[in-house]
Amino acid sequence: MNITINEELRSFIDPLTHNEYAALERSLLAEGCRDALVLWGEVLIDGHNRYEICNKHKIEFRTVQNTSFSSLDDVMLWTIDNHLARRSVSDYQRGVLALRKKEIVAARMAQRAADAPEIAPQDAYDAPQSPPWNTREDVAKAARVSSNTISQIERIQKAATPQLVEAVRSGTISINAAANVASLPEAMQNAAVAGGRKELQQAARQVREQKAGAKPPKEPAGDTESDLRAQVAALRDKVDALTAENTALKEQLGMA
């Protein structure tokens, strides 16, 4: 059997951690490869780690064909949906996968629009995606996280060093803390990662404190409400005084 490894597809999904890989290896050695590897033609699209371990230890495995794809993008979207449905995938990994799906869907829709500009937008796509994937809320819903978490993951992807990304992916630091640390220069990010969990938490706390210090202080709600009451009372007094003055003038004119 000829099985081809597509490196782009293989790297599309975050690799297992050392502990996860070791646990899978122990399971395959003890129980064999119970789940079939999934192929698209000769291309392996699901089961890369199992395939590698089975070859290493000469463990027998089965394969099944998925013939429903017409392009590598179809394969990637299927792979993403497959991983999003797994309970073992972390919030960070689900967010990254959902953002990748948004990129693929957006590129596909843009390409279809360019290929058929004369078609009205509502008729341009014969296979509409669900959800529409055009807002951060769509991505958050698919990833089962908040839209704020998606925003933080976007900041991590944009500015975090590979070392910091690995730290959040492995659970050493939370998504929220990593998003704050990602705003630091690369050297400071890597120094925090090298210092371990406590150093990362301290760096994130310092960034939060700096951001809080840069914001103008808010006026206490109670003082603002009191000021408004005083202004209203003053205006009422002024109106009453003007009304009384107007009445007095009318009386004087009547007497004259």
C-alpha positions in Angstrom: 0.0 0.0 0.0 1.4 3.4 -1.0 0.6 6.1 1.5 1.6 9.7 0.9 2.2 12.3 3.6 1.3 15.8 2.6 3.5 18.0 4.9 1.2 21.0 4.5 -1.8 19.0 5.8 0.3 17.3 8.5 1.5 20.6 9.9 -2.0 22.0 9.7 -2.9 20.5 13.1 -0.7 21.2 16.2 1.5 18.2 17.0 0.9 16.1 20.1 2.9 17.0 23.2 5.6 14.6 24.3 3.3 13.1 27.0 0.3 12.8 24.6 2.5 11.0 22.0 3.9 8.6 24.6 0.4 7.8 25.8 -0.8 7.1 22.3 2.3 4.9 21.7 1.6 2.9 24.9 -2.0 2.4 23.8 -1.1 1.2 20.3 1.4 -1.2 21.7 -1.1 -2.6 24.2 -4.3 -2.7 22.2 -3.2 -2.4 18.5 -4.5 0.2 16.0 -8.3 -0.1 16.4 -9.2 3.0 14.4 -8.7 3.0 10.7 -6.4 5.6 9.1 -8.3 7.8 6.7 -7.0 8.3 3.1 -7.9 10.6 0.2 -6.6 8.6 -2.6 -3.0 7.9 -1.5 -2.8 10.9 0.8 -3.1 10.3 4.5 -5.6 12.8 6.0 -6.2 11.5 9.5 -4.0 9.4 11.7 -0.5 10.7 11.1 0.7 9.9 14.6 -0.8 6.4 14.6 0.7 5.8 11.1 4.2 6.8 12.4 4.0 4.7 15.5 2.6 1.7 13.7 5.4 1.8 11.2 8.0 2.2 14.0 6.7 -0.9 15.9 5.4 -2.9 12.9 1.8 -2.7 14.1 -0.9 -3.7 11.7 -3.5 -1.0 10.7 -6.5 -0.6 8.5 -7.3 2.2 6.1 -10.6 3.7 4.7 -11.1 6.0 1.8 -12.9 9.3 1.9 -13.8 10.2 -1.6 -16.0 13.3 -0.9 -13.2 15.9 -1.4 -12.4 17.8 -4.5 -9.5 19.8 -3.2 -7.0 20.1 -0.4 -9.0 22.9 1.1 -11.9 20.4 1.4 -9.6 18.1 3.2 -8.4 20.8 5.6 -11.9 22.0 6.4 -12.9 18.3 7.1 -9.8 17.9 9.3 -10.6 21.1 11.2 -14.2 20.1 11.8 -13.0 16.6 12.9 -10.7 18.1 15.5 -13.2 20.8 16.7 -15.5 17.9 17.7 -13.0 16.2 19.9 -13.2 16.8 23.6 -9.5 16.5 24.1 -8.7 19.6 22.1 -7.9 22.6 24.3 -9.6 26.0 24.1 -6.5 27.5 22.5 -6.3 24.7 19.8 -10.0 25.0 19.0 -9.6 28.8 18.6 -6.7 28.4 16.3 -8.5 25.8 14.2 -11.6 27.9 14.0 -9.6 30.9 12.8 -7.9 28.8 10.2 -11.3 27.6 9.0 -12.4 31.3 8.7 -9.3 32.0 6.5 -10.0 29.1 4.2 -13.7 29.9 3.8 -13.0 33.6 3.2 -10.4 32.8 0.6 -12.7 30.4 -1.1 -15.6 32.8 -1.2 -13.3 35.6 -2.5 -12.1 33.3 -5.3 -15.6 32.3 -6.3 -16.6 35.9 -6.4 -13.6 36.7 -8.6 -14.4 33.8 -10.9 -18.1 34.7 -11.3 -18.4 38.5 -10.8 -21.6 38.7 -12.9 -23.5 36.4 -10.4 -25.4 38.2 -7.7 -23.8 37.8 -4.2 -26.8 35.8 -2.9 -26.5 33.3 -5.8 -22.7 33.1 -6.1 -22.0 30.2 -3.8 -23.6 26.8 -4.4 -22.3 25.5 -1.0 -22.8 28.1 1.7 -20.9 27.6 4.9 -22.7 27.3 8.2 -22.1 29.4 10.2 -21.3 32.2 7.7 -17.8 32.7 9.3 -17.8 36.5 8.7 -17.6 37.6 12.3 -15.6 36.9 15.4 -18.8 35.6 17.1 -19.1 32.9 14.4 -15.6 31.7 15.0 -16.1 31.8 18.8 -19.3 29.8 18.5 -17.6 27.1 16.5 -14.6 27.0 18.9 -17.0 26.9 21.9 -15.2 29.9 23.5 -16.0 33.6 24.0 -15.4 36.2 21.3 -13.0 37.8 23.8 -11.0 34.6 23.9 -10.8 34.6 20.1 -9.6 38.2 20.1 -6.8 37.1 22.6 -5.8 34.2 20.4 -5.6 36.5 17.4 -3.2 38.7 19.4 -1.1 35.7 20.4 -0.9 34.5 16.7 0.1 38.0 15.6 2.8 38.9 18.2 3.8 35.9 20.3 7.1 34.2 19.8 7.2 30.4 19.1 8.3 29.8 22.7 5.3 31.7 24.1 2.9 29.9 21.7 4.2 26.6 22.9 3.8 27.7 26.5 0.1 28.5 26.0 -0.5 25.5 23.8 0.9 23.2 26.5 -1.1 24.9 29.2 1.9 26.5 31.0 0.2 29.9 30.7 -3.5 30.8 30.2 -4.7 32.4 26.9 -5.5 35.6 28.7 -2.0 35.9 30.3 -0.3 34.9 27.1 -2.2 37.6 25.2 -0.7 40.2 27.6 2.8 38.8 27.5 2.6 38.8 23.7 2.6 42.6 23.8 6.2 42.6 25.2 9.4 42.6 23.0 10.4 39.2 21.8 13.4 39.0 24.1 11.3 39.7 27.2 8.7 37.1 26.0 11.3 34.4 25.7 12.9 35.4 29.1 9.5 35.0 30.7 9.0 31.6 29.1 12.4 30.5 30.2 11.6 31.5 33.8 8.6 29.2 33.9 5.0 29.5 35.0 5.6 32.1 37.9 7.7 34.3 35.7 5.1 34.2 32.9 2.3 35.1 35.4 4.4 37.9 36.8 5.1 39.3 33.3 1.4 39.2 32.5 0.5 40.9 35.7 2.9 43.7 35.1 1.5 44.3 31.6 -2.1 44.4 33.0 -1.0 46.9 35.7 0.8 49.1 33.1 -2.4 49.1 30.9 -4.5 50.0 33.9 -2.2 52.8 34.9 -2.3 54.3 31.3 -6.1 54.7 31.5 -7.6 57.9 32.9 -9.2 57.4 36.3 -12.9 57.0 36.3 -15.0 59.4 38.5 -16.9 57.5 41.2 -20.5 56.8 40.2 -21.8 58.3 43.5 -20.1 61.7 43.0 -21.3 62.0 39.4 -24.9 61.3 40.4 -24.7 63.8 43.3 -23.3 66.5 40.9 -26.2 65.9 38.5 -28.7 66.2 41.3 -27.2 69.5 42.4 -27.3 70.9 38.9 -30.9 69.9 38.4 -31.8 71.5 41.8 -30.0 74.7 40.8 -31.8 74.9 37.5 -35.2 74.4 39.2 -34.4 77.2 41.7 -33.4 79.5 38.8 -36.7 78.6 37.0 -38.7 79.3 40.1 -36.9 82.7 40.6 -37.6 83.7 37.0 -41.3 82.7 37.3 -41.7 84.7 40.4 -40.0 87.7 38.8 -42.3 87.4 35.7 -45.4 87.3 37.9 -44.3 90.4 39.8 -43.8 92.3 36.6 -47.3 91.3 35.3 -48.8 92.6 38.6 -47.0 95.9 38.3 -48.2 96.3 34.8 -51.7 95.5 35.8 -51.7 98.1 38.6 -50.3 100.8 36.2 
